[in-house]
């Protein structure tokens, strides 16, 4: 697919998410494997958490804790803070 279309591709950068690229696109991985998508727009993972890497599956989104639960602190476990 190299140079199949001479028009520019638009890439939208989201610091909190994937790169959005107007398709079709080919992504060449570190190992040389070529991943092809013919979709109108593709989301390319930048955080490497995706199970479908290089395509984004929204795994980068922060997980929300269930209601009523809070983060465990050192005080909860009886640990004390060390000072030098």
N, C-alpha and C positions, 0 to 999 in steps of 0.2 A: 504494500500500500504506500510506500514512500513516494512522495511527490505526486500522488494521485490527483490532488486538487491544489492549484497554486494560490488559492485564496488564504488569507490569514485566519488563524484559529483564535477565538477569544478564550482566554483563561481568566477565571475569576478566583482571586485569592481570598480565603476566609481564615483569619488567624485562629479561629476557634473550631475549624473544621477542614474538610477536604478541599482540594483544588477542583473547580468545576471547569471542564473543558468541552467546548463545542465539538461534537463528533462528526464523522467517525474518527477514531484514534487508534494508534498502536502504542503500547508502552513496552519498552525493553527493560527487563529486570536486571538486577545485578549479575545474575547467572547467565544472562544472554537470552533468556526465554522471552518470546514475544507474545504479549497479551493484546488481543484485538477486540474492539467494541465498535459496533456500527450504530449505536444509539445517537439520538440527537444531541444530548448532553450527557457526559459521564462525570462521575465523582471519583477522583483519584485520592486514595488514602495517603495522608502525610504523617499519621501518628503510628502506623504499623500495628494497630490493634485489630484491624479487620481480619476476619476469618476468610474473606474473599480477596485478600490483597493481590494485586494493587488497587482493586476497586473498593470503594468505601461502603461499609455496611452499617454505618453510624455507631460503631463501637467506641468512638472517641467521646461520645456524650457522657457527661458525668452521671454517675448513678446516684439516685436519690434514696436516702435512707427512709425506711418505713416510718410512719407516724408513731410518736411515742418512744422512739429509740433515740439515744444520743451517743455521741462518741465516747468511748471508754477513756478515762483519764488515769494518770498515775495514782491519784488519790483513791480512785475506785478500787484499785488492785492492792492498795497498801504500800505501794512503792514510795520512796522518798526521793526528793531531788538532791543530787550530790553537788556540793560546792567545794571548790579547791581553796 
